[in-house]
Structures are given as C-alpha cells and as structure tokens.
C-alpha cells in the first residue's frame, strides 16, 4: 500500500509539501568515471573529493527511501559503443587529454558497458530499480523517463547526484517544464567547483522557486522514518 497524505519539509524558498505516494527519488550520474580517483573526471584535472562528499548522504537517503518502499530511479550518462548517439560537437568539446569514446583508465570513456560508466558500488541499483541511460546532460532528452514516471503516477522528484550545475540542473529544468515538482538536496548533490554548486542551487530556488525547491537530507530523513513506522 502506498503512503497517503503530505508531509511538510523545511526547504527554500518555502516549505515543500512532500507527497510520498506521488514522489520518486532520482539519483543523477553517480558513476565511477565521475567520482572515483583515476576516472574521466580526474583525468580532466578535477578534484573528485568534491563529488565524493555526496556519497555518504546519498547512501543514508537511499537506504531510508528503500525502507519506505518508494520508487528509485538512477541515471547514467554514456553512449552506445558505436558512438552513433554522440554528436561530434560533444566529442571534441573541451580539447582535453582524452575524449568520450577514447580508451581511459576505466575502459572507453563514457561508453555503456565499460567499467567507468557503471554506478559506484556504494549506490548500486537493486534489481527492479529503474536505470536510465541518457546520451545527454538531461535525463528527459532521448530517454523514456517521462513515460516511466507517468506510468507510476509520479508528480514529484527528489533529485540528487552530480554535477549540480550540469546534469542535475538540466534535469530539474526539463522536469519543471513537464510539470514535476523537484526538491533538490544540497548535501546529496555536488560539483567539482563549489561556486558552481552554490550558483546552481541558487538558480533553482530563485524567484519563488522558478525551477524547484532546495533542502538537505536531514529535513527529509525524519519524514521517511515516519513512513517506515506507519502500518502498511
């Protein structure tokens, strides 16, 4: 049985009316190539510890979410092995030491099925949890996520993952345009650049919540605990 009723969560720019029966957790791109030392992110000169700080809060949130028996979706950014879904402009952008599709420390970079493309073991999906493979920054472009959410009668998303200003932000904007209310958790999202993380969150909650709400997992965990304690 799905939980009924709404729970008020502290958030910015104002309280979020959390409706568990219509809400899913969407974890964005917590992949080895982005978060692990020696991956693509590190190869580009980034400090992966800036992203790894999100692992522990995401683990706690995911455990509580699963215990409350609410739907979970994971995304992975990556491309078909033949790179048929990789625009040339994306492949060459940045002029880094290696490009998408090239051999990297964890196999071919951002290619589906390669070790670096996998979600980190700490947050590995369970059987039955939806995994969305996306070729772009946003989770809604060229995927079936909208149809999946509609079939589950989802109207709210709790969004976590990396990076705040790129794939998280793009996904929240896409979701907003499709009518979803998005709650973004600051401690469960991260960027290689702290100033971009802050700016990304600031834009989401600006102007009365133009793209959604911003909060922390500490404000959500007690609500999830109350659902676990409720009779099913």
Backbone bond lengths (Angstrom), bond angles and torsions (degrees), N, CA, C in turn:
res aa  C-N    CA-C-N  psi(-1)  N-CA   C-N-CA  omega(-1)  CA-C   N-CA-C  phi
1 X - - - 1.463 - - 1.522 109.13 -
2 X 1.359 116.47 134.28 1.452 119.76 177.94 1.517 110.48 -77.52
3 X 1.351 117.41 145.70 1.461 119.79 175.29 1.520 110.32 -65.76
4 X 1.309 116.62 148.10 1.456 120.61 -179.22 1.518 109.75 -117.44
5 X 1.334 116.17 161.19 1.453 121.18 178.04 1.510 111.94 87.06
6 X 1.328 115.39 169.31 1.459 121.54 179.79 1.517 110.22 -113.73
7 X 1.326 114.71 154.45 1.457 122.85 178.01 1.521 107.85 -124.22
8 X 1.302 117.45 134.99 1.461 121.76 -177.61 1.523 109.75 -87.45
9 X 1.344 115.49 123.68 1.460 121.56 -179.63 1.525 110.10 -113.62
10 X 1.323 116.60 137.99 1.460 120.51 173.46 1.528 109.08 -64.22
11 X 1.319 116.47 130.43 1.462 122.33 -177.65 1.517 108.35 -160.34
12 X 1.320 114.98 171.78 1.469 121.66 172.97 1.517 108.27 -118.65
13 X 1.314 118.95 143.15 1.469 128.12 8.07 1.529 114.24 -83.39
14 X 1.348 117.42 -7.54 1.464 121.09 174.32 1.519 107.47 -157.64
15 X 1.322 117.17 173.74 1.456 121.95 -173.77 1.532 111.58 -58.09
16 X 1.334 114.50 145.10 1.469 121.78 179.79 1.522 108.90 -101.34
17 X 1.334 116.79 127.79 1.465 122.14 178.46 1.525 108.48 -87.31
18 X 1.317 115.85 92.85 1.465 123.47 -175.13 1.534 109.48 -77.24
19 X 1.330 115.87 119.62 1.459 122.54 178.78 1.527 108.37 -111.97
20 X 1.325 118.52 93.17 1.470 120.33 -174.20 1.523 114.00 -56.83
21 X 1.328 117.93 -32.19 1.460 120.22 -176.93 1.519 112.75 -70.59
22 X 1.349 116.65 -13.11 1.465 120.09 -177.68 1.517 111.87 -127.28
23 X 1.336 116.98 22.32 1.464 120.86 -173.40 1.523 111.35 -123.92
24 X 1.323 116.15 141.93 1.462 122.69 175.25 1.528 109.00 -126.06
25 X 1.327 114.87 152.32 1.466 121.89 172.75 1.518 108.27 -92.15
26 X 1.329 116.43 126.44 1.458 122.15 179.92 1.527 108.83 -118.27
27 X 1.336 116.22 110.18 1.465 122.41 -176.87 1.528 107.93 -102.83
28 X 1.328 115.90 118.32 1.460 121.99 -170.38 1.533 111.96 -95.96
29 X 1.316 116.99 116.95 1.469 124.77 160.76 1.531 116.01 54.35
30 X 1.320 116.72 41.21 1.474 118.92 176.73 1.536 108.34 -82.28
31 X 1.313 114.80 69.08 1.461 123.03 -171.31 1.523 112.39 -102.84
32 X 1.326 115.23 153.69 1.456 120.83 -177.93 1.528 111.73 -59.26
33 X 1.333 117.83 -39.72 1.457 120.14 -177.51 1.519 112.68 -64.37
34 X 1.333 117.57 -23.39 1.455 120.88 -179.85 1.527 112.61 -94.06
35 X 1.340 117.48 -32.26 1.461 120.14 -169.11 1.516 115.66 -108.86
36 X 1.323 118.78 -18.25 1.458 119.47 -173.67 1.533 111.89 -97.85
37 X 1.320 117.10 145.38 1.464 119.93 174.06 1.526 109.86 -57.51
38 X 1.308 116.36 136.58 1.450 120.70 -179.18 1.504 114.75 89.18
39 X 1.336 117.50 -2.79 1.452 120.94 178.70 1.519 112.69 -83.67
40 X 1.324 115.49 -171.94 1.463 121.55 -177.21 1.525 111.10 -62.03
41 X 1.339 116.64 -41.29 1.459 119.30 179.52 1.511 112.49 -60.18
42 X 1.325 116.15 -43.72 1.463 120.45 178.66 1.521 110.91 -67.92
43 X 1.345 115.88 -36.69 1.460 120.23 179.25 1.526 111.63 -60.00
44 X 1.332 115.86 -30.62 1.465 120.67 179.08 1.530 112.36 -82.32
45 X 1.340 117.25 1.34 1.457 121.13 176.21 1.516 114.20 95.66
46 X 1.337 117.61 11.75 1.456 120.55 -178.28 1.531 111.68 -87.05
47 X 1.311 115.51 153.88 1.461 123.00 175.40 1.529 107.89 -89.61
48 X 1.341 117.24 102.75 1.460 120.25 -174.25 1.529 112.38 -69.51
49 X 1.330 118.41 -14.44 1.465 119.38 177.06 1.523 111.09 -63.50
50 X 1.326 116.91 -24.79 1.457 120.37 178.02 1.520 111.30 -65.02
51 X 1.336 117.02 -28.59 1.457 121.19 176.37 1.522 111.47 -91.55
52 X 1.313 116.74 -33.58 1.459 119.96 -174.97 1.533 112.59 -66.52
53 X 1.328 118.01 -19.40 1.465 120.00 176.78 1.526 110.94 -63.65
54 X 1.335 117.56 -17.98 1.469 120.60 -178.80 1.530 112.39 -83.69
55 X 1.326 117.83 -11.29 1.469 119.90 -173.01 1.521 111.46 -65.11
56 X 1.340 117.47 -51.99 1.466 120.38 -176.23 1.524 112.47 -60.81
57 X 1.352 119.48 -47.50 1.466 117.30 178.28 1.528 113.29 -64.74
58 X 1.327 117.34 -33.12 1.466 119.62 176.15 1.531 111.02 -67.74
59 X 1.325 116.85 -37.82 1.466 119.64 177.30 1.527 111.14 -61.19
60 X 1.331 116.51 -46.04 1.459 120.37 -179.84 1.523 111.09 -63.90
61 X 1.326 116.14 -43.39 1.455 120.46 179.21 1.525 111.36 -63.70
62 X 1.330 116.28 -45.36 1.457 120.36 -177.66 1.527 110.88 -63.63
63 X 1.318 117.41 -41.03 1.467 120.74 178.75 1.526 110.52 -61.80
64 X 1.341 116.73 -43.90 1.461 120.27 -179.87 1.523 111.42 -68.39
65 X 1.306 116.29 -37.64 1.462 121.23 179.74 1.535 110.27 -65.10
66 X 1.319 115.60 -44.77 1.469 119.28 177.70 1.523 111.08 -63.89
67 X 1.323 116.89 -40.60 1.459 120.11 -179.98 1.525 111.48 -63.37
68 X 1.338 116.66 -30.42 1.462 121.23 176.97 1.532 111.87 -81.92
69 X 1.333 116.76 -2.63 1.463 123.86 176.70 1.532 112.21 60.23
70 X 1.332 114.85 44.29 1.458 121.54 176.65 1.524 109.25 -104.72
71 X 1.343 117.68 155.14 1.465 120.28 -174.51 1.524 113.75 -70.86
72 X 1.340 114.71 140.85 1.468 123.11 179.87 1.522 108.72 -122.10
73 X 1.332 115.79 137.37 1.457 121.85 172.66 1.521 108.35 -128.81
74 X 1.334 115.83 138.97 1.458 122.97 176.75 1.530 108.16 -116.63
75 X 1.326 117.06 147.85 1.466 119.66 172.46 1.526 110.31 -120.64
76 X 1.322 114.10 154.83 1.474 122.52 173.36 1.516 107.69 -136.02
77 X 1.324 116.43 129.55 1.469 119.75 172.97 1.522 108.43 -87.45
78 X 1.320 115.77 130.24 1.465 119.23 179.22 1.507 110.97 175.72
79 X 1.324 114.52 175.35 1.462 120.19 -170.92 1.519 111.74 -130.43
80 X 1.323 113.64 159.13 1.459 120.41 176.00 1.529 109.62 -59.82
81 X 1.333 118.06 149.33 1.472 119.78 -178.43 1.524 113.64 -55.39
82 X 1.326 117.27 -32.62 1.459 119.69 178.51 1.514 113.92 -82.27
83 X 1.337 117.34 -1.73 1.472 124.88 177.88 1.530 112.64 60.47
84 X 1.325 116.76 25.17 1.465 120.08 179.68 1.526 111.81 -66.43
85 X 1.341 117.50 -21.68 1.459 121.78 -179.81 1.526 112.45 -102.27
86 X 1.329 117.36 15.98 1.462 122.34 179.95 1.519 110.31 -107.13
87 X 1.339 118.62 108.36 1.459 119.88 177.01 1.527 111.07 -62.89
88 X 1.321 118.36 140.67 1.472 119.94 178.04 1.522 112.88 -54.89
89 X 1.328 117.23 -35.18 1.468 120.07 -178.96 1.521 111.62 -63.45
90 X 1.349 117.04 -34.53 1.458 120.00 178.59 1.523 111.18 -73.98
91 X 1.321 116.88 -36.36 1.466 120.43 -177.92 1.524 111.89 -64.58
92 X 1.324 116.88 -40.64 1.467 119.13 -173.51 1.525 112.86 -93.26
93 X 1.340 117.72 -11.82 1.456 119.60 -175.05 1.520 110.90 -62.70
94 X 1.324 116.94 137.73 1.454 122.65 176.48 1.519 114.78 99.62
95 X 1.333 116.65 -26.92 1.472 120.88 178.85 1.515 111.75 51.58
96 X 1.336 116.79 41.83 1.449 121.22 -179.94 1.516 112.01 -79.44
97 X 1.333 117.04 -177.83 1.469 120.88 -178.99 1.524 112.64 -68.77
98 X 1.333 118.03 -19.26 1.456 122.08 177.57 1.520 108.29 -149.49
99 X 1.325 115.83 153.97 1.454 121.52 -177.88 1.523 110.36 -116.50
100 X 1.312 116.06 165.34 1.457 121.55 174.86 1.522 109.01 -55.56
101 X 1.321 115.71 132.35 1.457 121.37 -179.00 1.513 113.82 95.38
102 X 1.349 116.71 -18.67 1.468 120.23 178.75 1.537 109.91 -76.18
103 X 1.334 116.65 157.82 1.471 118.72 172.80 1.528 110.22 -62.34
104 X 1.324 116.04 135.20 1.459 121.22 179.35 1.513 110.88 -133.50
105 X 1.313 117.52 -175.13 1.466 120.90 -177.92 1.530 113.14 -62.45
106 X 1.348 117.10 -25.32 1.467 121.70 -178.28 1.521 111.12 -121.77
107 X 1.322 115.73 42.44 1.458 120.23 -177.56 1.512 111.14 90.61
108 X 1.309 116.71 -171.10 1.460 120.10 179.47 1.525 109.44 -62.94
109 X 1.312 115.42 134.25 1.458 122.06 -170.09 1.524 111.37 -69.20
110 X 1.330 115.65 125.61 1.463 124.46 177.01 1.526 112.51 52.01
111 X 1.311 115.56 42.05 1.465 121.97 174.40 1.516 107.68 -112.04
112 X 1.311 115.17 131.48 1.465 120.57 -176.94 1.524 111.33 -60.21
113 X 1.321 115.24 134.74 1.449 121.47 -179.40 1.512 114.32 94.12
114 X 1.338 117.90 -14.31 1.458 121.40 178.18 1.537 109.55 -80.76
115 X 1.337 117.97 154.87 1.470 119.86 -177.43 1.531 113.97 -56.00
116 X 1.325 117.10 -41.22 1.458 119.89 -177.54 1.510 113.94 -68.33
117 X 1.322 116.89 -21.25 1.464 121.10 -179.73 1.525 111.78 -75.61
118 X 1.320 117.28 -19.64 1.462 121.79 -174.00 1.518 111.89 -69.57
119 X 1.318 115.67 151.56 1.456 121.68 172.16 1.527 108.78 -68.87
120 X 1.325 116.69 142.66 1.460 120.47 -177.37 1.536 110.21 -58.04
121 X 1.336 117.23 146.54 1.476 119.66 -177.20 1.519 114.00 -56.86
122 X 1.337 117.31 -32.31 1.463 120.50 -177.85 1.529 113.16 -62.00
123 X 1.336 116.34 -23.54 1.464 120.85 -177.23 1.526 111.54 -125.96
124 X 1.315 116.58 26.29 1.458 121.17 -175.96 1.533 111.37 -57.74
125 X 1.319 117.70 134.88 1.465 120.63 177.66 1.526 111.86 -62.50
126 X 1.310 115.42 146.63 1.456 121.57 173.45 1.531 109.32 -88.67
127 X 1.321 117.60 157.06 1.466 119.63 174.32 1.530 110.17 -54.05
128 X 1.314 115.48 133.26 1.458 120.49 -179.34 1.511 114.21 95.91
129 X 1.338 117.89 -17.95 1.460 119.27 175.77 1.521 110.03 -80.19
130 X 1.313 115.95 139.48 1.460 121.48 -175.92 1.527 110.42 -73.91
131 X 1.320 116.56 133.46 1.463 122.79 173.85 1.526 107.61 -120.07
132 X 1.315 116.14 120.75 1.462 122.68 -178.76 1.521 108.74 -101.84
133 X 1.328 116.65 117.23 1.461 120.91 173.60 1.524 108.54 -92.81
134 X 1.319 115.04 116.72 1.461 120.49 -174.40 1.527 110.08 -117.13
135 X 1.320 117.90 137.60 1.460 120.27 178.73 1.522 113.76 -87.00
136 X 1.335 117.17 -9.57 1.460 120.54 -177.70 1.513 112.09 -120.84
137 X 1.310 115.45 -166.29 1.450 120.96 -179.23 1.529 111.63 -75.84
138 X 1.322 117.14 -42.68 1.448 121.15 -178.27 1.520 112.29 -86.16
139 X 1.345 115.72 148.38 1.460 120.55 -178.36 1.516 113.09 -77.02
140 X 1.335 118.30 -13.34 1.454 120.85 -175.28 1.526 113.36 -95.34
141 X 1.325 116.86 -18.85 1.460 119.15 -177.78 1.533 110.41 -79.91
142 X 1.330 115.72 125.18 1.466 122.53 175.37 1.532 112.73 59.76
143 X 1.344 116.46 33.42 1.460 121.89 174.25 1.530 108.16 -135.67
144 X 1.325 115.89 173.14 1.462 120.55 177.87 1.524 112.50 -104.79
145 X 1.336 117.76 22.87 1.463 120.25 -175.53 1.526 112.00 -62.63
146 X 1.327 118.19 -38.55 1.465 119.78 -178.69 1.529 110.32 -62.40
147 X 1.321 117.42 -43.26 1.456 120.73 178.46 1.526 111.28 -63.90
148 X 1.329 116.55 -38.75 1.463 120.56 179.17 1.527 110.31 -64.48
149 X 1.329 116.91 -45.68 1.463 120.48 179.92 1.524 111.57 -64.87
150 X 1.323 116.36 -40.48 1.461 119.63 179.04 1.523 111.14 -63.74
151 X 1.329 116.59 -40.43 1.467 120.45 179.11 1.524 111.51 -63.44
152 X 1.336 117.17 -29.53 1.464 121.99 179.20 1.529 112.06 -91.37
153 X 1.346 117.40 2.98 1.469 123.25 179.87 1.530 111.63 59.90
154 X 1.323 115.28 38.99 1.471 121.67 179.34 1.522 109.76 -86.92
155 X 1.327 115.97 131.13 1.466 121.47 176.75 1.528 112.56 -123.18
156 X 1.356 116.37 -10.47 1.466 121.43 179.56 1.524 109.35 -128.32
157 X 1.333 115.39 148.29 1.455 121.74 176.46 1.521 109.86 -130.76
158 X 1.321 116.35 129.82 1.461 121.33 165.35 1.524 105.44 -94.10
159 X 1.325 116.61 118.50 1.459 121.76 -170.56 1.520 110.29 -111.03
160 X 1.346 115.74 129.52 1.455 122.18 176.33 1.530 108.25 -136.13
161 X 1.335 116.50 175.04 1.461 120.00 174.03 1.515 113.49 117.77
162 X 1.332 114.97 -159.52 1.459 121.50 -173.76 1.533 111.04 -137.12
163 X 1.339 115.85 157.65 1.451 124.86 -15.72 1.530 109.14 -92.03
164 X 1.336 115.05 154.74 1.461 120.23 -172.05 1.513 112.61 -54.74
165 X 1.336 116.59 -47.28 1.463 119.98 -171.58 1.522 113.63 -85.49
166 X 1.334 117.30 -9.27 1.471 119.32 -176.53 1.528 109.62 -111.86
167 X 1.318 117.82 -88.79 1.463 119.73 -171.94 1.524 112.87 -71.63
168 X 1.335 117.87 -36.10 1.465 119.49 176.63 1.521 109.86 -65.59
169 X 1.319 116.09 -49.57 1.465 120.15 -176.76 1.520 111.40 -63.75
170 X 1.325 117.40 -43.45 1.458 120.57 -179.97 1.526 110.46 -61.84
171 X 1.326 116.90 -43.17 1.458 120.94 -179.64 1.522 111.26 -64.11
172 X 1.340 117.51 -42.58 1.458 120.82 179.59 1.525 110.50 -63.26
173 X 1.312 117.38 -40.92 1.463 120.29 177.49 1.530 110.73 -62.89
174 X 1.337 116.63 -44.65 1.460 120.57 178.21 1.529 111.20 -61.22
175 X 1.339 116.20 -44.10 1.463 120.84 -179.32 1.524 110.94 -63.82
176 X 1.332 115.97 -42.25 1.454 120.71 179.17 1.527 111.20 -58.01
177 X 1.311 117.31 -43.19 1.461 121.04 179.99 1.524 112.33 -66.62
178 X 1.330 117.13 -19.96 1.470 120.96 179.58 1.524 112.59 -99.65
179 X 1.331 116.24 7.58 1.452 120.04 172.54 1.506 116.72 93.77
180 X 1.336 118.14 9.36 1.466 120.54 178.29 1.526 110.80 -88.10
181 X 1.328 115.97 140.88 1.462 121.40 170.73 1.526 108.10 -88.25
182 X 1.323 116.52 124.28 1.468 121.49 -174.92 1.520 110.89 -112.63
183 X 1.331 115.14 129.00 1.458 122.38 172.52 1.522 107.40 -110.63
184 X 1.321 117.03 114.66 1.462 122.89 -178.05 1.524 108.64 -100.77
185 X 1.330 116.31 129.21 1.460 121.11 -177.34 1.529 110.17 -97.51
186 X 1.325 116.05 117.91 1.465 121.02 -172.43 1.524 112.40 -63.33
187 X 1.342 117.60 -39.56 1.465 119.29 -177.43 1.523 112.47 -77.81
188 X 1.310 117.18 -14.92 1.471 121.98 -179.74 1.518 112.38 -102.34
189 X 1.326 117.35 4.78 1.459 122.39 174.15 1.518 108.55 -120.88
190 X 1.326 116.81 156.93 1.451 118.79 -177.53 1.510 113.08 -159.66
191 X 1.318 114.27 161.48 1.457 123.07 178.48 1.522 108.82 -136.89
192 X 1.321 116.92 156.07 1.459 120.24 171.53 1.530 110.68 -66.71
193 X 1.338 115.97 -17.86 1.465 122.02 -175.35 1.526 109.05 -122.31
194 X 1.336 118.97 107.46 1.464 121.35 -177.23 1.521 113.35 -53.95
195 X 1.330 116.72 -36.65 1.462 118.62 -178.96 1.527 111.78 -67.03
196 X 1.337 117.49 -31.91 1.465 120.87 177.19 1.530 110.38 -72.46
197 X 1.323 116.38 -37.51 1.465 120.93 176.44 1.525 110.03 -58.59
198 X 1.333 116.01 -49.71 1.461 120.35 -179.36 1.527 111.30 -63.12
199 X 1.331 116.18 -43.01 1.463 119.47 -179.20 1.525 111.30 -66.13
200 X 1.328 116.29 -40.04 1.462 119.92 180.00 1.521 111.64 -62.11
201 X 1.324 116.91 -45.17 1.457 120.68 177.98 1.524 110.66 -65.52
202 X 1.332 115.84 -39.22 1.461 119.78 179.21 1.512 112.36 -60.99
203 X 1.324 117.48 -38.98 1.460 120.56 179.57 1.521 112.29 -69.74
204 X 1.327 117.09 -34.45 1.470 119.95 179.84 1.521 111.09 -63.04
205 X 1.333 117.20 -43.60 1.463 120.87 -174.49 1.525 113.45 -93.19
206 X 1.330 118.57 -1.16 1.463 122.18 -177.96 1.523 111.32 -66.22
207 X 1.332 114.77 158.70 1.465 122.11 173.26 1.527 112.55 52.41
208 X 1.334 115.25 45.99 1.450 119.29 177.69 1.510 114.48 76.06
209 X 1.328 116.55 21.49 1.457 120.38 179.57 1.513 111.84 87.05
210 X 1.314 116.08 55.04 1.463 120.51 -173.95 1.524 112.62 -61.16
211 X 1.351 117.41 -32.21 1.463 120.76 176.54 1.526 112.84 -114.61
212 X 1.337 117.96 -16.43 1.453 119.16 -179.24 1.514 112.05 161.41
213 X 1.320 114.49 -156.83 1.457 123.32 -177.15 1.528 109.68 -117.61
214 X 1.326 116.42 154.70 1.459 122.32 176.82 1.529 108.47 -125.72
215 X 1.327 116.10 134.32 1.457 121.42 178.08 1.521 108.55 -149.68
216 X 1.333 117.14 -163.73 1.460 123.88 176.43 1.524 108.45 -129.82
217 X 1.315 115.88 157.44 1.459 119.58 -178.68 1.527 111.91 -61.38
218 X 1.341 117.39 -27.82 1.469 120.31 179.45 1.519 111.88 -60.63
219 X 1.323 117.44 -26.03 1.462 120.93 178.52 1.525 112.60 -83.31
220 X 1.325 116.82 -18.34 1.463 121.38 -177.61 1.526 112.81 -98.21
221 X 1.320 116.74 -33.29 1.468 120.10 -174.39 1.531 113.13 -58.61
222 X 1.341 119.92 -41.90 1.470 118.15 178.00 1.529 112.56 -61.57
223 X 1.331 117.13 -36.65 1.465 120.09 177.63 1.522 110.88 -63.98
224 X 1.331 116.71 -40.50 1.458 120.07 178.11 1.522 111.12 -66.99
225 X 1.332 116.70 -37.37 1.456 120.36 177.22 1.524 111.11 -62.89
226 X 1.319 116.75 -37.32 1.472 119.78 179.07 1.526 110.95 -66.86
227 X 1.328 117.12 -31.55 1.460 120.20 177.58 1.525 110.31 -69.80
228 X 1.334 116.04 -38.44 1.471 119.97 178.37 1.524 110.77 -63.17
229 X 1.348 115.72 -35.12 1.457 120.25 -177.37 1.520 112.45 -78.92
230 X 1.349 116.73 -18.25 1.461 120.07 -177.69 1.523 110.81 -74.18
231 X 1.333 118.12 146.87 1.466 119.94 176.18 1.509 110.66 -66.93
232 X 1.329 118.02 140.09 1.458 121.66 -178.81 1.510 110.23 -88.68
